[in-house]
Amino acid sequence: MPIHVKSEIGTLKRVMLHRPGQELEHLVPGELERLLFDDIPYLRAARQEHDVFAGILREQGVEVVYLEDLMAGTLKGRPQLRERFIRQFIEEGGNIAQKFKDQLFRLLDGIEDERELVQKTMAGVRMNELKAGGHSPLADRVRPDSRFILDPIPNLYFTRDPFASIGCGVSLNYMYSRTRRRETIYGSYILEEHPDFAGSTPFYYRRDYPFSIEGGDILNLSRRVLAVGISQRTTPEAIELLAQNIFGDDTAEIETILAFDIPSIRAYMHLDTVMTQIDYDKFTVHPGILGSLRVYEICRGDHRDTLNVTELDSSLPVILGTHLGLDQVTMIRCGGKDRVASEREQWNDGSNTLCIAPGKVVVYDRNYITNGILRENGVEVLEMPSSELSRGRGGPRCMSMPLWREDV
């Protein structure tokens, strides 16, 4: 089944998740900032919460597939890719990994089971796991032998960001932080080599492009309108490249891209942390962005590879309504009118909902004020536990990559 996602609200039929793994156990306080975490989730509880999330989706008729299984299946189906995958993973692992590339290759290649191999690349490798001694005479004296020579990748359970489904194609992203760039290696193998996707998936962005863009900034508003956030992690230059590639594909239906310029701060790291669509005419929004938001309309230019860009001066509801062909759009404020509640619940991803059908969303249970307001507006709310998963600063939308939605 190839990719088919032409809205944010069409009934979700197939989604990719990643069940948190050993990579979370390899977070340590001194590395939190570099690895983009504010705290260390408790893995056992995080897995339990994630299993509830997957269970809710299955109960709603959604096929749940896992990143680790798709990648393992790709390697098992095409064994000739194994060496290339391992060597590429080490090569992109940084200078220390390169120094010990031969030892790392022997260690990883010695793992026969494909799924175990994939999970090990996610979890990272410590110096004391290498069998040969005398690796680095000075560094071995001044640094612990438990140090990582191949970093863990703890952000992987946020599967939304490494690539984004756009219509029947994808944006395989160049991630903002070096910490997350290896995540897209899995996406490249799955999308290019797995039989579900190989040969049938247009690429609108490539991981070797020079400007950062992440999936949390990409929203499919309709089959003809795409929204992209200009954020801490997505640059305007990347959006220009994305637009040119989409408009250059005769099979793409998208005619307009709306670029939302949001404040470049960690609390608003992606567009979907401050705004998500939950019904035909309803959106969640963090009120903190409303006064400073600037929106640009991007359309095809008069000549090939050129763009026409216009700044829109209407209010956000008017802009959304106009481009969706609606007379009125309801903006449901995260936290309501209480500034403290709004800021607290936005920090815990109260605006980051996963819509699984028009007017039906999965949300974190901790954002009870916003959830109550959603219900008052006729939205069916499916709550999941979130004490540990929320420590990674991402909600249900962040943790899911839709692969197939029904058209609306």
PyMOL commands that set and color helices and strands:
alter all, ss='L'
color gray80, all
select helices_A, chain A and resi 22-25+29-31+43-59+67-77+79-91+95-99+101-109+114-123+127-129+137-142+154-157+178-181+183-193+215-217+236-247+266-268+271-273+287-289+316-324+339-347+368-376+389-392
alter helices_A, ss='H'
color red, helices_A
select strands_A, chain A and resi 12-17+63-66+125-126+148-150+163-166+169-172+203-205+218-220+225-230+256-261+275-279+282-285+294-300+307-312+330-333+354-357+360-364+380-384+401-405
alter strands_A, ss='S'
color yellow, strands_A
deselect
rebuild
show_as cartoon
